[in-house]
Amino acid sequence: MMKKVFTSIFFSICLYTSFLSYAQTGIVSGKLTFEDGQPVAFATVFITSINKHSLSDELGSYTIEAVPYGKYMAQVSSLEIEKKEFEIESTVASKPITTVLKRSSHTDLDEVSVIGESYKTQVEKSGFAVNIIDTKEASLRNIQTNELLNTTVGVKIRQNGGLGSEVNYSLNGLSGNAVRIFIDGIPISAYGNSFNLNSIPPSMIKEIEVYKGVVPGHLADDALGGAINIVLQNSTQSSFNASVSYGSFNTLQASVNGLYRFKESGFTVKGSLFHNYSDNDYEVSGRSVVVTGIGGVQTPVTARRFNDAYRSSGGMLQIGYTDVKWADQFLVGFTRSSDYKEIQHGAFMTITPYKDRFMESDAMLMNLTYQKNNLFVKGLDVNINGLYGKRNRMVSDTVAWAYSWNGERAIDFKGNEYKYTWGSQQEGGPTLAKINRNVSSIRTGISYTISKNHRFMANHVYSGIDRVDSDELRSVLENTFQGTRDLQKNIISLTYELNAFDEKLKANVFGKYYQQNTVNIDPEINEETNEIVDEVTSANTENEGYGFTLSYAVLPTITLLTSAEKAVRLPNESEVFGNDGDNVVANPSIRPELSNNINLGFRLGTYHLNRHDFTFSSNLFTRNIKDRIGLPIETSSNVNDETILYENQGNGTSKGFDAQLDYTYNNNFGFNFNVSRFDLKIVNRGVEIDVPNTPFFTMNGSLRYSFKDLIQKDSRLNLFYTMYFTDEFSYLVPQGSNTVGDEFFKVPQQLAQDLGLSYVFPSNKLVMSFDVKNIFDQAVYDNLSVQKPGRAFYLKLNYRINNY
């Protein structure tokens, strides 16, 4: 059914586009400089007549897209300059223009104009508990997308090791699958393991939206604890970017992405490629890293991981039209990705690690993007994103020998090498288990702006997975009787937005409808007729949710924010059907997770005092959870289990706060600090407990300083420092008044620190960066005591061309 819908939409749009073939909009770009030639950074260029604006970057460059052909008067404003109007023109062959500005002799706060607010500021003042992360600077450094997220207030990334390992996202205490990840509004799960935030380089990303607790209607999904939306580069300006990085643990990361637009026709070609590889052979130590000798004597060692290599490759190609009369964007494309991941151990680090256990996955997906503002009538906007294709995953576990952390075969009490009786590294027997999936997802959004004060929006997302499991090492009969697993999900949202009192008051009210259907089909032999019949087990779940956001600007620099939502999270495919690659056992009886989420916060700034700019924001939150879905509560008896089972832990609450301070001086020095503290309690078997394996208190800080004209004129050297603090936490439930041995299960306080630099050559095309991660080689942990990499060094070269 989904395939027919997707195909009909695709060909309808193609038919519609065949009647319309000429462009009517262009790109206006330029550079702002002072009279002494220095760039004017973070100034607003505003075209009043068409309500379009852009913020200049640190080099004074700006770009305004989708500007109808013609001449316009533009206004540029900033506290550092005297306001100025100048003429710009949008044509087929518009060329960048340089505008020279005079420095302002005073910096009265009254001169701050609303049009000076960036997109980031506008969204963060909308009422949602949201942060917008700009990836422009990070894309030039040796920073993964997950590392960038980990510095964001209220966000904690839990990674099960090095590059390519399993990642868990936590927002204000709610984590795991309660937090949904999107790529341009499409659930990232549809793309598969080989196309995820481990593999996507920041250079492919325009910005990241992080919504905590309350998720807007345009991201209609069952995101209980929040949502992270990855917005890929969507500029229609011809550009090219290539980078390569190499560093510790034989880690290589390379990416290429570019776009070319034919100005006369609007025909656009857009592509990207990436490749990542790492041996992940970093050193580990701890209670489970031992070598067992004769007589069962265990000797603690510092060992290198020897079965943890990771490789991922992929690319995306899109063709279509941009900035034409009938579409702002119409792109069809193909995404191909694959990865290979060796598996060192199960959910925990145990005294007998795995050897030669690995998994492979790949994905082949067609995608469609259609966006048009003011379709047919002014104020009617349409946005369609869809994909359809195949995802496959295979787990190989065929080695029966046991191994120790020195990489050699393990010995028994008598000193003899031994094999596992079940014939594989993980209990259950040798396997070449495969999961083949047909996946489809389409998101449709329609909004209608009645006036500047009122807007209505409707969004629908459909996700479908048809899954077949098989195993080459099983008999023909067993594979013949292998079942199929199907999951289909529909979520609809309706939203009303109010903007009143000269944009001081902003309100958003929404309702959501959730529907999910799961089907298990297992062939069996009818003993009476000896015929094969299908035993079908299905479940249909329906839920409703609703919420609101409210913000009020008491002053231009003081905004009060509140939001609330009754949120629903439906069990996902792995939780219901299991997943051998992640050591997850099926639980078809698991129930949906519900939560009442409330945020109350404020935002102060941005304050401009001479050349000092600072912003402070804070948010109080509470989450009242019913039937929380998570891993089993850890006890001393299951803390070394190799497999995991997601279950409904019970009802609970998460309460806490987060706060963030941003400060810049003269656009050269930057400081950011954020803190998050919460309590997460669950009533499990009638007893209220702190949820184990959860860091309740975290802090992040960063410093940046820029030197201009160092070594070469018009060059720039940026220095960076980042620190991550995680307070002590335990992955074992308190065992009553007897606390003897509890220290054994505690993860101590952690303080990891990174240093980095990037040098921008005068042409502004070539950037070289060098980073040192975990400079003091501290032992750091995230998930279930699994140790992460120690000190590491990385060198990166990045080449970029904009607006060629």
PEVENSUL-V782676 format. One record per residue. N is the residue number from 1. BURIAL is + if it has 16 or more other ideal C-beta (glycine too) atoms within 10 Angstrom, else -. Layout:
n: [N;N]
burial: [BURIAL;BURIAL]
This chain:
n: [1;2;3;4;5;6;7;8;9;10;11;12;13;14;15;16;17;18;19;20;21;22;23;24;25;26;27;28;29;30;31;32;33;34;35;36;37;38;39;40;41;42;43;44;45;46;47;48;49;50;51;52;53;54;55;56;57;58;59;60;61;62;63;64;65;66;67;68;69;70;71;72;73;74;75;76;77;78;79;80;81;82;83;84;85;86;87;88;89;90;91;92;93;94;95;96;97;98;99;100;101;102;103;104;105;106;107;108;109;110;111;112;113;114;115;116;117;118;119;120;121;122;123;124;125;126;127;128;129;130;131;132;133;134;135;136;137;138;139;140;141;142;143;144;145;146;147;148;149;150;151;152;153;154;155;156;157;158;159;160;161;162;163;164;165;166;167;168;169;170;171;172;173;174;175;176;177;178;179;180;181;182;183;184;185;186;187;188;189;190;191;192;193;194;195;196;197;198;199;200;201;202;203;204;205;206;207;208;209;210;211;212;213;214;215;216;217;218;219;220;221;222;223;224;225;226;227;228;229;230;231;232;233;234;235;236;237;238;239;240;241;242;243;244;245;246;247;248;249;250;251;252;253;254;255;256;257;258;259;260;261;262;263;264;265;266;267;268;269;270;271;272;273;274;275;276;277;278;279;280;281;282;283;284;285;286;287;288;289;290;291;292;293;294;295;296;297;298;299;300;301;302;303;304;305;306;307;308;309;310;311;312;313;314;315;316;317;318;319;320;321;322;323;324;325;326;327;328;329;330;331;332;333;334;335;336;337;338;339;340;341;342;343;344;345;346;347;348;349;350;351;352;353;354;355;356;357;358;359;360;361;362;363;364;365;366;367;368;369;370;371;372;373;374;375;376;377;378;379;380;381;382;383;384;385;386;387;388;389;390;391;392;393;394;395;396;397;398;399;400;401;402;403;404;405;406;407;408;409;410;411;412;413;414;415;416;417;418;419;420;421;422;423;424;425;426;427;428;429;430;431;432;433;434;435;436;437;438;439;440;441;442;443;444;445;446;447;448;449;450;451;452;453;454;455;456;457;458;459;460;461;462;463;464;465;466;467;468;469;470;471;472;473;474;475;476;477;478;479;480;481;482;483;484;485;486;487;488;489;490;491;492;493;494;495;496;497;498;499;500;501;502;503;504;505;506;507;508;509;510;511;512;513;514;515;516;517;518;519;520;521;522;523;524;525;526;527;528;529;530;531;532;533;534;535;536;537;538;539;540;541;542;543;544;545;546;547;548;549;550;551;552;553;554;555;556;557;558;559;560;561;562;563;564;565;566;567;568;569;570;571;572;573;574;575;576;577;578;579;580;581;582;583;584;585;586;587;588;589;590;591;592;593;594;595;596;597;598;599;600;601;602;603;604;605;606;607;608;609;610;611;612;613;614;615;616;617;618;619;620;621;622;623;624;625;626;627;628;629;630;631;632;633;634;635;636;637;638;639;640;641;642;643;644;645;646;647;648;649;650;651;652;653;654;655;656;657;658;659;660;661;662;663;664;665;666;667;668;669;670;671;672;673;674;675;676;677;678;679;680;681;682;683;684;685;686;687;688;689;690;691;692;693;694;695;696;697;698;699;700;701;702;703;704;705;706;707;708;709;710;711;712;713;714;715;716;717;718;719;720;721;722;723;724;725;726;727;728;729;730;731;732;733;734;735;736;737;738;739;740;741;742;743;744;745;746;747;748;749;750;751;752;753;754;755;756;757;758;759;760;761;762;763;764;765;766;767;768;769;770;771;772;773;774;775;776;777;778;779;780;781;782;783;784;785;786;787;788;789;790;791;792;793;794;795;796;797;798;799;800;801;802;803;804]
burial: [-;+;-;-;-;+;-;-;+;+;-;-;+;-;-;-;+;-;-;-;-;-;+;-;+;+;+;+;+;+;+;+;+;-;-;-;-;-;+;+;+;+;+;+;+;+;+;-;-;-;-;+;+;+;+;+;+;+;+;+;+;+;+;+;+;+;+;-;-;-;-;+;-;+;+;+;+;+;+;+;+;-;-;-;-;-;-;+;-;+;-;-;-;+;-;-;-;-;+;-;+;-;-;-;-;-;-;-;-;-;-;+;-;-;-;+;+;+;-;+;+;-;+;+;+;+;+;+;+;+;+;+;+;+;+;-;+;+;+;+;+;+;+;+;+;+;+;+;+;+;+;+;+;+;+;+;+;+;+;+;+;+;+;+;+;+;+;+;+;+;+;+;+;+;+;+;+;+;+;+;+;+;+;+;+;+;+;+;+;+;+;+;+;+;+;+;+;+;+;+;+;+;+;+;+;+;+;+;+;+;+;+;+;+;+;+;+;+;+;+;+;+;+;+;+;+;+;+;+;+;+;+;+;+;+;+;+;+;+;-;+;+;+;-;+;+;+;+;+;-;+;-;+;+;+;+;+;+;+;-;+;-;-;-;-;+;+;+;+;+;-;+;+;+;+;+;+;+;+;+;+;+;+;+;-;-;-;+;+;+;+;+;-;-;-;-;-;-;-;-;-;-;+;-;+;+;+;+;+;+;+;+;+;+;+;+;+;+;-;+;+;+;+;+;-;+;+;+;+;+;+;+;+;-;+;+;+;+;+;+;+;+;+;+;+;+;+;+;+;+;+;+;+;+;+;-;+;+;+;+;+;+;+;-;+;-;+;+;+;+;+;+;-;-;+;-;-;-;+;-;+;+;+;+;+;+;+;+;+;-;+;+;+;+;+;+;+;-;+;-;-;+;+;+;+;-;-;-;-;+;+;-;-;-;-;-;-;-;-;+;-;-;-;+;+;+;-;-;+;+;+;-;+;+;+;-;+;+;+;+;+;+;+;+;+;-;+;-;+;-;-;-;-;-;+;-;+;+;+;-;+;+;+;+;+;+;+;-;+;-;+;-;+;+;-;-;-;-;-;-;-;-;+;+;+;+;+;+;+;+;+;+;+;+;+;-;+;-;+;-;-;-;-;-;-;+;+;+;-;+;+;+;+;+;-;+;-;+;+;+;-;-;-;-;-;-;-;-;-;-;-;-;-;-;-;-;-;-;-;-;+;-;+;-;+;-;+;+;+;+;+;+;+;-;-;+;-;-;+;-;+;+;+;+;+;+;+;+;+;+;+;+;+;+;+;+;+;+;+;+;+;+;+;+;-;+;+;-;-;+;-;+;+;+;+;+;+;+;+;+;+;+;+;-;+;+;-;+;-;-;-;-;+;+;+;+;+;+;+;+;+;+;+;-;+;-;+;+;+;+;+;-;+;+;-;-;-;-;+;-;+;+;-;+;+;+;+;+;+;+;+;+;+;+;+;+;+;+;+;+;+;+;+;+;-;-;+;+;-;+;+;+;+;+;+;+;-;+;-;+;+;+;-;+;-;-;-;-;+;-;+;+;+;+;+;+;-;+;+;+;+;+;-;+;-;+;-;-;-;-;-;-;-;-;+;+;-;+;-;+;-;+;+;+;+;+;-;-;+;+;+;+;+;-;-;-;-;-;-;-;-;-;-;-;+;-;+;-;-;+;-;+;+;+;-;+;+;+;+;+;-;-;-;-;-;-;+;-;+;+;+;+;+;+;+;-;-;+;+;+;+;+;+;+;+;+;+;+;+;+;+;+;-;+;-;+;-;+;-;+;-;+;-;-]
